[in-house]
Amino acid sequence: MCLGIPMQIKSIEGFTANCEAKGIHRDVSLFMLQHEECRVDDYVVVHVGYAIQKITPHEARSAWTLMAPEKIVVLDEIAHEVVSASLAGEVSVAQ
C-alpha cells in the first residue's frame, strides 16, 4: 500500500520545496511535477519525499479529515527511514 500525504508548499528553491502538514515540515522534491507550475501555498500529495500530484485546498482538507494525524506522522517517519537505509545500501527495496 502506498500512502500520499497532502502538504502545503511553504517555499521553493529549484526543484525542492519546503512543505508543511499539521505542523510538520519536510523538504520535498518537485522533480516529478517539473512540467507543472508549482507555487508557494499550492497543495501537493507527497510520497516518500516526492511531490507526485498537485491538489486543491479542498482536496487536501478532505484527505486530512479521513486520516488520523498521529498515524500519518509514524508512517512518514518509517518511510524516510526505509528510503535512507536503501540509499545507504543497508536494505534492499523490492522493485
Biopython code that builds the backbone (N, CA, C, O; Angstrom):
import numpy as np
from Bio.PDB.StructureBuilder import StructureBuilder

atoms = [
    (1, "MET", "N", (0.840, -1.173, 0.000)),
    (1, "MET", "CA", (0.000, 0.000, 0.000)),
    (1, "MET", "C", (0.887, 1.239, 0.000)),
    (1, "MET", "O", (1.898, 1.293, 0.700)),
    (2, "CYS", "N", (0.507, 2.204, -0.773)),
    (2, "CYS", "CA", (1.216, 3.478, -0.818)),
    (2, "CYS", "C", (0.366, 4.532, -0.131)),
    (2, "CYS", "O", (-0.863, 4.509, -0.204)),
    (3, "LEU", "N", (1.035, 5.443, 0.527)),
    (3, "LEU", "CA", (0.324, 6.498, 1.223)),
    (3, "LEU", "C", (0.911, 7.836, 0.819)),
    (3, "LEU", "O", (2.103, 8.086, 0.996)),
    (4, "GLY", "N", (0.064, 8.690, 0.277)),
    (4, "GLY", "CA", (0.470, 10.039, -0.079)),
    (4, "GLY", "C", (-0.075, 11.005, 0.950)),
    (4, "GLY", "O", (-1.225, 10.889, 1.372)),
    (5, "ILE", "N", (0.741, 11.947, 1.350)),
    (5, "ILE", "CA", (0.367, 12.907, 2.384)),
    (5, "ILE", "C", (0.125, 14.270, 1.739)),
    (5, "ILE", "O", (1.011, 14.788, 1.060)),
    (6, "PRO", "N", (-1.065, 14.865, 1.937)),
    (6, "PRO", "CA", (-1.287, 16.213, 1.422)),
    (6, "PRO", "C", (-0.460, 17.219, 2.221)),
    (6, "PRO", "O", (-0.512, 17.239, 3.451)),
    (7, "MET", "N", (0.298, 18.046, 1.520)),
    (7, "MET", "CA", (1.127, 19.055, 2.167)),
    (7, "MET", "C", (1.034, 20.368, 1.402)),
    (7, "MET", "O", (0.771, 20.388, 0.199)),
    (8, "GLN", "N", (1.254, 21.467, 2.125)),
    (8, "GLN", "CA", (1.222, 22.792, 1.512)),
    (8, "GLN", "C", (2.650, 23.285, 1.307)),
    (8, "GLN", "O", (3.485, 23.199, 2.208)),
    (9, "ILE", "N", (2.915, 23.801, 0.115)),
    (9, "ILE", "CA", (4.231, 24.336, -0.205)),
    (9, "ILE", "C", (4.422, 25.670, 0.521)),
    (9, "ILE", "O", (3.605, 26.582, 0.393)),
    (10, "LYS", "N", (5.511, 25.767, 1.281)),
    (10, "LYS", "CA", (5.820, 26.988, 2.029)),
    (10, "LYS", "C", (6.924, 27.804, 1.369)),
    (10, "LYS", "O", (6.923, 29.032, 1.456)),
    (11, "SER", "N", (7.869, 27.132, 0.706)),
    (11, "SER", "CA", (8.919, 27.828, -0.027)),
    (11, "SER", "C", (9.451, 26.882, -1.100)),
    (11, "SER", "O", (9.332, 25.662, -0.991)),
    (12, "ILE", "N", (10.043, 27.475, -2.141)),
    (12, "ILE", "CA", (10.581, 26.691, -3.248)),
    (12, "ILE", "C", (11.963, 27.214, -3.597)),
    (12, "ILE", "O", (12.183, 28.420, -3.701)),
    (13, "GLU", "N", (12.889, 26.280, -3.774)),
    (13, "GLU", "CA", (14.227, 26.618, -4.252)),
    (13, "GLU", "C", (14.604, 25.549, -5.281)),
    (13, "GLU", "O", (14.890, 24.406, -4.924)),
    (14, "GLY", "N", (14.602, 25.932, -6.553)),
    (14, "GLY", "CA", (14.867, 24.962, -7.614)),
    (14, "GLY", "C", (13.759, 23.926, -7.672)),
    (14, "GLY", "O", (12.580, 24.265, -7.773)),
    (15, "PHE", "N", (14.152, 22.649, -7.605)),
    (15, "PHE", "CA", (13.169, 21.562, -7.606)),
    (15, "PHE", "C", (12.902, 21.038, -6.200)),
    (15, "PHE", "O", (12.396, 19.927, -6.039)),
    (16, "THR", "N", (13.237, 21.828, -5.180)),
    (16, "THR", "CA", (12.987, 21.421, -3.799)),
    (16, "THR", "C", (12.045, 22.416, -3.144)),
    (16, "THR", "O", (12.241, 23.629, -3.207)),
    (17, "ALA", "N", (11.020, 21.866, -2.517)),
    (17, "ALA", "CA", (10.053, 22.707, -1.807)),
    (17, "ALA", "C", (10.065, 22.335, -0.334)),
    (17, "ALA", "O", (10.191, 21.161, 0.015)),
    (18, "ASN", "N", (9.936, 23.328, 0.523)),
    (18, "ASN", "CA", (9.700, 23.050, 1.925)),
    (18, "ASN", "C", (8.188, 23.031, 2.083)),
    (18, "ASN", "O", (7.514, 24.029, 1.827)),
    (19, "CYS", "N", (7.664, 21.890, 2.506)),
    (19, "CYS", "CA", (6.223, 21.711, 2.626)),
    (19, "CYS", "C", (5.843, 21.460, 4.076)),
    (19, "CYS", "O", (6.652, 20.990, 4.875)),
    (20, "GLU", "N", (4.588, 21.786, 4.400)),
    (20, "GLU", "CA", (4.100, 21.653, 5.769)),
    (20, "GLU", "C", (2.754, 20.960, 5.782)),
    (20, "GLU", "O", (1.899, 21.192, 4.928)),
    (21, "ALA", "N", (2.591, 20.099, 6.779)),
    (21, "ALA", "CA", (1.305, 19.462, 7.041)),
    (21, "ALA", "C", (1.181, 19.240, 8.537)),
    (21, "ALA", "O", (2.022, 18.575, 9.141)),
    (22, "LYS", "N", (0.153, 19.782, 9.128)),
    (22, "LYS", "CA", (-0.113, 19.605, 10.554)),
    (22, "LYS", "C", (1.088, 19.955, 11.423)),
    (22, "LYS", "O", (1.360, 19.278, 12.415)),
    (23, "GLY", "N", (1.816, 21.026, 11.046)),
    (23, "GLY", "CA", (2.949, 21.487, 11.821)),
    (23, "GLY", "C", (4.260, 20.765, 11.537)),
    (23, "GLY", "O", (5.287, 21.094, 12.132)),
    (24, "ILE", "N", (4.240, 19.798, 10.648)),
    (24, "ILE", "CA", (5.448, 19.049, 10.300)),
    (24, "ILE", "C", (5.968, 19.562, 8.968)),
    (24, "ILE", "O", (5.220, 19.643, 7.993)),
    (25, "HIS", "N", (7.256, 19.911, 8.926)),
    (25, "HIS", "CA", (7.881, 20.423, 7.705)),
    (25, "HIS", "C", (8.789, 19.362, 7.108)),
    (25, "HIS", "O", (9.488, 18.651, 7.829)),
    (26, "ARG", "N", (8.774, 19.262, 5.791)),
    (26, "ARG", "CA", (9.646, 18.338, 5.073)),
    (26, "ARG", "C", (10.151, 19.024, 3.810)),
    (26, "ARG", "O", (9.427, 19.798, 3.184)),
    (27, "ASP", "N", (11.400, 18.735, 3.439)),
    (27, "ASP", "CA", (11.901, 19.133, 2.132)),
    (27, "ASP", "C", (11.444, 18.067, 1.147)),
    (27, "ASP", "O", (11.656, 16.874, 1.360)),
    (28, "VAL", "N", (10.821, 18.510, 0.078)),
    (28, "VAL", "CA", (10.169, 17.616, -0.880)),
    (28, "VAL", "C", (10.684, 17.915, -2.282)),
    (28, "VAL", "O", (10.834, 19.076, -2.664)),
    (29, "SER", "N", (10.950, 16.876, -3.033)),
    (29, "SER", "CA", (11.377, 17.043, -4.418)),
    (29, "SER", "C", (10.171, 17.337, -5.305)),
    (29, "SER", "O", (9.147, 16.657, -5.228)),
    (30, "LEU", "N", (10.307, 18.356, -6.144)),
    (30, "LEU", "CA", (9.265, 18.702, -7.121)),
    (30, "LEU", "C", (9.600, 18.128, -8.503)),
    (30, "LEU", "O", (8.923, 18.438, -9.483)),
    (31, "PHE", "N", (10.628, 17.303, -8.582)),
    (31, "PHE", "CA", (11.106, 16.808, -9.866)),
    (31, "PHE", "C", (10.006, 16.126, -10.677)),
    (31, "PHE", "O", (9.944, 16.297, -11.894)),
    (32, "MET", "N", (9.141, 15.360, -10.022)),
    (32, "MET", "CA", (8.088, 14.643, -10.751)),
    (32, "MET", "C", (6.990, 15.583, -11.252)),
    (32, "MET", "O", (6.167, 15.191, -12.079)),
    (33, "LEU", "N", (6.977, 16.803, -10.763)),
    (33, "LEU", "CA", (5.989, 17.796, -11.206)),
    (33, "LEU", "C", (6.646, 18.907, -12.008)),
    (33, "LEU", "O", (6.100, 20.006, -12.104)),
    (34, "GLN", "N", (7.813, 18.636, -12.586)),
    (34, "GLN", "CA", (8.566, 19.696, -13.262)),
    (34, "GLN", "C", (7.835, 20.297, -14.455)),
    (34, "GLN", "O", (8.180, 21.395, -14.891)),
    (35, "HIS", "N", (6.835, 19.608, -14.992)),
    (35, "HIS", "CA", (6.088, 20.138, -16.134)),
    (35, "HIS", "C", (4.822, 20.882, -15.703)),
    (35, "HIS", "O", (4.033, 21.320, -16.540)),
    (36, "GLU", "N", (4.638, 21.018, -14.379)),
    (36, "GLU", "CA", (3.517, 21.782, -13.847)),
    (36, "GLU", "C", (4.076, 22.979, -13.082)),
    (36, "GLU", "O", (5.187, 22.923, -12.555)),
    (37, "GLU", "N", (3.319, 24.033, -13.026)),
    (37, "GLU", "CA", (3.761, 25.208, -12.284)),
    (37, "GLU", "C", (3.369, 25.044, -10.820)),
    (37, "GLU", "O", (2.184, 25.004, -10.489)),
    (38, "CYS", "N", (4.350, 24.951, -9.963)),
    (38, "CYS", "CA", (4.126, 24.848, -8.517)),
    (38, "CYS", "C", (4.514, 26.162, -7.877)),
    (38, "CYS", "O", (5.574, 26.719, -8.162)),
    (39, "ARG", "N", (3.640, 26.653, -7.005)),
    (39, "ARG", "CA", (3.867, 27.934, -6.338)),
    (39, "ARG", "C", (3.718, 27.777, -4.836)),
    (39, "ARG", "O", (3.120, 26.816, -4.353)),
    (40, "VAL", "N", (4.271, 28.735, -4.103)),
    (40, "VAL", "CA", (4.070, 28.785, -2.663)),
    (40, "VAL", "C", (2.568, 28.837, -2.398)),
    (40, "VAL", "O", (1.833, 29.540, -3.091)),
    (41, "ASP", "N", (2.124, 28.097, -1.404)),
    (41, "ASP", "CA", (0.731, 27.945, -0.974)),
    (41, "ASP", "C", (-0.045, 26.904, -1.770)),
    (41, "ASP", "O", (-1.182, 26.600, -1.410)),
    (42, "ASP", "N", (0.529, 26.340, -2.847)),
    (42, "ASP", "CA", (-0.126, 25.221, -3.537)),
    (42, "ASP", "C", (-0.094, 24.000, -2.622)),
    (42, "ASP", "O", (0.723, 23.918, -1.705)),
    (43, "TYR", "N", (-0.985, 23.064, -2.883)),
    (43, "TYR", "CA", (-1.017, 21.802, -2.162)),
    (43, "TYR", "C", (-0.566, 20.685, -3.090)),
    (43, "TYR", "O", (-0.911, 20.658, -4.271)),
    (44, "VAL", "N", (0.216, 19.763, -2.529)),
    (44, "VAL", "CA", (0.708, 18.616, -3.289)),
    (44, "VAL", "C", (0.541, 17.361, -2.447)),
    (44, "VAL", "O", (0.480, 17.419, -1.219)),
    (45, "VAL", "N", (0.469, 16.226, -3.135)),
    (45, "VAL", "CA", (0.478, 14.937, -2.458)),
    (45, "VAL", "C", (1.928, 14.473, -2.445)),
    (45, "VAL", "O", (2.573, 14.409, -3.491)),
    (46, "VAL", "N", (2.441, 14.148, -1.257)),
    (46, "VAL", "CA", (3.837, 13.753, -1.102)),
    (46, "VAL", "C", (3.915, 12.272, -0.756)),
    (46, "VAL", "O", (3.235, 11.788, 0.149)),
    (47, "HIS", "N", (4.766, 11.563, -1.504)),
    (47, "HIS", "CA", (5.012, 10.141, -1.247)),
    (47, "HIS", "C", (6.515, 9.918, -1.230)),
    (47, "HIS", "O", (7.189, 10.153, -2.232)),
    (48, "VAL", "N", (7.034, 9.476, -0.123)),
    (48, "VAL", "CA", (8.456, 9.156, 0.075)),
    (48, "VAL", "C", (9.358, 10.300, -0.388)),
    (48, "VAL", "O", (10.365, 10.082, -1.061)),
    (49, "GLY", "N", (8.979, 11.519, -0.015)),
    (49, "GLY", "CA", (9.833, 12.664, -0.297)),
    (49, "GLY", "C", (9.649, 13.315, -1.658)),
    (49, "GLY", "O", (10.350, 14.274, -1.983)),
    (50, "TYR", "N", (8.721, 12.810, -2.456)),
    (50, "TYR", "CA", (8.456, 13.372, -3.787)),
    (50, "TYR", "C", (7.020, 13.882, -3.869)),
    (50, "TYR", "O", (6.089, 13.196, -3.447)),
    (51, "ALA", "N", (6.843, 15.080, -4.410)),
    (51, "ALA", "CA", (5.501, 15.568, -4.726)),
    (51, "ALA", "C", (5.070, 14.835, -5.990)),
    (51, "ALA", "O", (5.739, 14.919, -7.021)),
    (52, "ILE", "N", (3.955, 14.120, -5.910)),
    (52, "ILE", "CA", (3.524, 13.309, -7.050)),
    (52, "ILE", "C", (2.280, 13.851, -7.741)),
    (52, "ILE", "O", (1.926, 13.400, -8.831)),
    (53, "GLN", "N", (1.610, 14.827, -7.105)),
    (53, "GLN", "CA", (0.388, 15.366, -7.700)),
    (53, "GLN", "C", (0.023, 16.683, -7.025)),
    (53, "GLN", "O", (0.143, 16.814, -5.807)),
    (54, "LYS", "N", (-0.422, 17.655, -7.813)),
    (54, "LYS", "CA", (-0.994, 18.876, -7.243)),
    (54, "LYS", "C", (-2.455, 18.594, -6.923)),
    (54, "LYS", "O", (-3.132, 17.869, -7.653)),
    (55, "ILE", "N", (-2.934, 19.174, -5.826)),
    (55, "ILE", "CA", (-4.342, 19.026, -5.458)),
    (55, "ILE", "C", (-4.880, 20.382, -5.011)),
    (55, "ILE", "O", (-4.121, 21.314, -4.741)),
    (56, "THR", "N", (-6.184, 20.467, -4.941)),
    (56, "THR", "CA", (-6.819, 21.714, -4.495)),
    (56, "THR", "C", (-6.799, 21.782, -2.966)),
    (56, "THR", "O", (-6.643, 20.755, -2.304)),
    (57, "PRO", "N", (-6.955, 22.968, -2.408)),
    (57, "PRO", "CA", (-7.054, 23.080, -0.948)),
    (57, "PRO", "C", (-8.204, 22.235, -0.389)),
    (57, "PRO", "O", (-8.076, 21.639, 0.681)),
    (58, "HIS", "N", (-9.321, 22.185, -1.112)),
    (58, "HIS", "CA", (-10.467, 21.380, -0.675)),
    (58, "HIS", "C", (-10.103, 19.895, -0.628)),
    (58, "HIS", "O", (-10.471, 19.198, 0.318)),
    (59, "GLU", "N", (-9.386, 19.409, -1.639)),
    (59, "GLU", "CA", (-8.968, 18.000, -1.649)),
    (59, "GLU", "C", (-8.025, 17.701, -0.485)),
    (59, "GLU", "O", (-8.102, 16.635, 0.127)),
    (60, "ALA", "N", (-7.132, 18.652, -0.184)),
    (60, "ALA", "CA", (-6.209, 18.470, 0.944)),
    (60, "ALA", "C", (-6.976, 18.387, 2.258)),
    (60, "ALA", "O", (-6.711, 17.506, 3.076)),
    (61, "ARG", "N", (-7.927, 19.301, 2.467)),
    (61, "ARG", "CA", (-8.726, 19.280, 3.702)),
    (61, "ARG", "C", (-9.534, 18.001, 3.814)),
    (61, "ARG", "O", (-9.626, 17.413, 4.891)),
    (62, "SER", "N", (-10.119, 17.566, 2.705)),
    (62, "SER", "CA", (-10.903, 16.330, 2.708)),
    (62, "SER", "C", (-10.047, 15.124, 3.081)),
    (62, "SER", "O", (-10.473, 14.263, 3.851)),
    (63, "ALA", "N", (-8.853, 15.071, 2.535)),
    (63, "ALA", "CA", (-7.951, 13.956, 2.846)),
    (63, "ALA", "C", (-7.584, 13.958, 4.324)),
    (63, "ALA", "O", (-7.553, 12.900, 4.952)),
    (64, "TRP", "N", (-7.303, 15.139, 4.892)),
    (64, "TRP", "CA", (-6.921, 15.204, 6.300)),
    (64, "TRP", "C", (-8.063, 14.805, 7.220)),
    (64, "TRP", "O", (-7.816, 14.262, 8.297)),
    (65, "THR", "N", (-9.300, 15.058, 6.828)),
    (65, "THR", "CA", (-10.416, 14.654, 7.690)),
    (65, "THR", "C", (-10.545, 13.132, 7.737)),
    (65, "THR", "O", (-11.120, 12.591, 8.682)),
    (66, "LEU", "N", (-10.020, 12.440, 6.734)),
    (66, "LEU", "CA", (-10.088, 10.980, 6.696)),
    (66, "LEU", "C", (-8.895, 10.302, 7.361)),
    (66, "LEU", "O", (-8.916, 9.093, 7.590)),
    (67, "MET", "N", (-7.862, 11.072, 7.669)),
    (67, "MET", "CA", (-6.626, 10.490, 8.217)),
    (67, "MET", "C", (-6.439, 10.876, 9.676)),
    (67, "MET", "O", (-6.776, 11.987, 10.087)),
    (68, "ALA", "N", (-5.902, 9.951, 10.444)),
    (68, "ALA", "CA", (-5.533, 10.243, 11.831)),
    (68, "ALA", "C", (-4.109, 10.793, 11.822)),
    (68, "ALA", "O", (-3.179, 10.046, 11.519)),
    (69, "PRO", "N", (-3.905, 12.070, 12.144)),
    (69, "PRO", "CA", (-2.582, 12.688, 12.041)),
    (69, "PRO", "C", (-1.473, 11.938, 12.768)),
    (69, "PRO", "O", (-0.351, 11.869, 12.265)),
    (70, "GLU", "N", (-1.760, 11.373, 13.939)),
    (70, "GLU", "CA", (-0.696, 10.676, 14.672)),
    (70, "GLU", "C", (-0.202, 9.443, 13.913)),
    (70, "GLU", "O", (0.973, 9.094, 14.018)),
    (71, "LYS", "N", (-1.069, 8.784, 13.156)),
    (71, "LYS", "CA", (-0.657, 7.632, 12.353)),
    (71, "LYS", "C", (0.162, 8.076, 11.151)),
    (71, "LYS", "O", (1.118, 7.403, 10.764)),
    (72, "ILE", "N", (-0.206, 9.201, 10.562)),
    (72, "ILE", "CA", (0.496, 9.713, 9.389)),
    (72, "ILE", "C", (1.935, 10.062, 9.753)),
    (72, "ILE", "O", (2.850, 9.772, 8.983)),
    (73, "VAL", "N", (2.149, 10.675, 10.906)),
    (73, "VAL", "CA", (3.496, 11.041, 11.335)),
    (73, "VAL", "C", (4.358, 9.791, 11.449)),
    (73, "VAL", "O", (5.499, 9.786, 10.985)),
    (74, "VAL", "N", (3.836, 8.737, 12.056)),
    (74, "VAL", "CA", (4.591, 7.491, 12.216)),
    (74, "VAL", "C", (4.913, 6.890, 10.860)),
    (74, "VAL", "O", (6.051, 6.483, 10.629)),
    (75, "LEU", "N", (3.942, 6.824, 9.955)),
    (75, "LEU", "CA", (4.180, 6.261, 8.628)),
    (75, "LEU", "C", (5.194, 7.084, 7.847)),
    (75, "LEU", "O", (6.032, 6.523, 7.141)),
    (76, "ASP", "N", (5.131, 8.407, 7.964)),
    (76, "ASP", "CA", (6.081, 9.283, 7.284)),
    (76, "ASP", "C", (7.496, 9.043, 7.796)),
    (76, "ASP", "O", (8.439, 8.978, 7.007)),
    (77, "GLU", "N", (7.651, 8.912, 9.105)),
    (77, "GLU", "CA", (8.974, 8.661, 9.684)),
    (77, "GLU", "C", (9.516, 7.298, 9.242)),
    (77, "GLU", "O", (10.704, 7.179, 8.941)),
    (78, "ILE", "N", (8.672, 6.281, 9.199)),
    (78, "ILE", "CA", (9.099, 4.955, 8.741)),
    (78, "ILE", "C", (9.533, 5.021, 7.278)),
    (78, "ILE", "O", (10.562, 4.453, 6.915)),
    (79, "ALA", "N", (8.762, 5.705, 6.439)),
    (79, "ALA", "CA", (9.104, 5.818, 5.016)),
    (79, "ALA", "C", (10.456, 6.490, 4.836)),
    (79, "ALA", "O", (11.263, 6.042, 4.021)),
    (80, "HIS", "N", (10.717, 7.563, 5.589)),
    (80, "HIS", "CA", (12.013, 8.249, 5.491)),
    (80, "HIS", "C", (13.158, 7.345, 5.932)),
    (80, "HIS", "O", (14.237, 7.378, 5.340)),
    (81, "GLU", "N", (12.932, 6.534, 6.971)),
    (81, "GLU", "CA", (13.969, 5.612, 7.442)),
    (81, "GLU", "C", (14.269, 4.548, 6.393)),
    (81, "GLU", "O", (15.432, 4.210, 6.170)),
    (82, "VAL", "N", (13.229, 4.015, 5.744)),
    (82, "VAL", "CA", (13.420, 2.984, 4.724)),
    (82, "VAL", "C", (14.171, 3.549, 3.529)),
    (82, "VAL", "O", (15.089, 2.906, 3.021)),
    (83, "VAL", "N", (13.804, 4.727, 3.075)),
    (83, "VAL", "CA", (14.486, 5.347, 1.939)),
    (83, "VAL", "C", (15.941, 5.639, 2.290)),
    (83, "VAL", "O", (16.833, 5.372, 1.486)),
    (84, "SER", "N", (16.188, 6.175, 3.462)),
    (84, "SER", "CA", (17.558, 6.479, 3.874)),
    (84, "SER", "C", (18.405, 5.213, 3.946)),
    (84, "SER", "O", (19.546, 5.196, 3.486)),
    (85, "ALA", "N", (17.846, 4.163, 4.520)),
    (85, "ALA", "CA", (18.575, 2.900, 4.626)),
    (85, "ALA", "C", (18.827, 2.306, 3.247)),
    (85, "ALA", "O", (19.895, 1.748, 2.996)),
    (86, "SER", "N", (17.854, 2.424, 2.357)),
    (86, "SER", "CA", (18.009, 1.903, 0.996)),
    (86, "SER", "C", (19.122, 2.644, 0.261)),
    (86, "SER", "O", (19.954, 2.023, -0.401)),
    (87, "LEU", "N", (19.138, 3.966, 0.378)),
    (87, "LEU", "CA", (20.169, 4.763, -0.282)),
    (87, "LEU", "C", (21.555, 4.470, 0.298)),
    (87, "LEU", "O", (22.558, 4.577, -0.407)),
    (88, "ALA", "N", (21.611, 4.106, 1.564)),
    (88, "ALA", "CA", (22.870, 3.785, 2.203)),
    (88, "ALA", "C", (23.290, 2.329, 1.928)),
    (88, "ALA", "O", (24.368, 1.899, 2.339)),
    (89, "GLY", "N", (22.423, 1.578, 1.228)),
    (89, "GLY", "CA", (22.738, 0.190, 0.900)),
    (89, "GLY", "C", (22.508, -0.765, 2.056)),
    (89, "GLY", "O", (22.960, -1.909, 2.016)),
    (90, "GLU", "N", (21.807, -0.307, 3.091)),
    (90, "GLU", "CA", (21.582, -1.142, 4.267)),
    (90, "GLU", "C", (20.427, -2.121, 4.083)),
    (90, "GLU", "O", (20.388, -3.168, 4.729)),
    (91, "VAL", "N", (19.494, -1.784, 3.210)),
    (91, "VAL", "CA", (18.376, -2.693, 2.933)),
    (91, "VAL", "C", (18.121, -2.700, 1.439)),
    (91, "VAL", "O", (18.534, -1.795, 0.715)),
    (92, "SER", "N", (17.449, -3.718, 1.004)),
    (92, "SER", "CA", (17.072, -3.849, -0.399)),
    (92, "SER", "C", (15.588, -3.579, -0.517)),
    (92, "SER", "O", (14.788, -4.162, 0.216)),
    (93, "VAL", "N", (15.213, -2.701, -1.429)),
    (93, "VAL", "CA", (13.812, -2.380, -1.651)),
    (93, "VAL", "C", (13.325, -3.153, -2.865)),
    (93, "VAL", "O", (13.900, -3.035, -3.947)),
    (94, "ALA", "N", (12.262, -3.950, -2.696)),
    (94, "ALA", "CA", (11.733, -4.750, -3.801)),
    (94, "ALA", "C", (11.238, -3.856, -4.911)),
    (94, "ALA", "O", (10.604, -2.832, -4.655)),
    (95, "GLN", "N", (11.517, -4.229, -6.125)),
    (95, "GLN", "CA", (11.076, -3.462, -7.297)),
    (95, "GLN", "C", (9.740, -3.966, -7.775)),
    (95, "GLN", "O", (9.199, -3.449, -8.753)),
]
sb = StructureBuilder()
sb.init_structure("model")
sb.init_model(0)
sb.init_chain("A")
sb.init_seg("    ")
for serial, (resi, resn, name, xyz) in enumerate(atoms, 1):
    if name == "N":
        sb.init_residue(resn, " ", resi, " ")
    sb.init_atom(name, np.array(xyz, "f"), 0.0, 1.0, " ", f" {name:<3s}", serial, name[0])
structure = sb.get_structure()
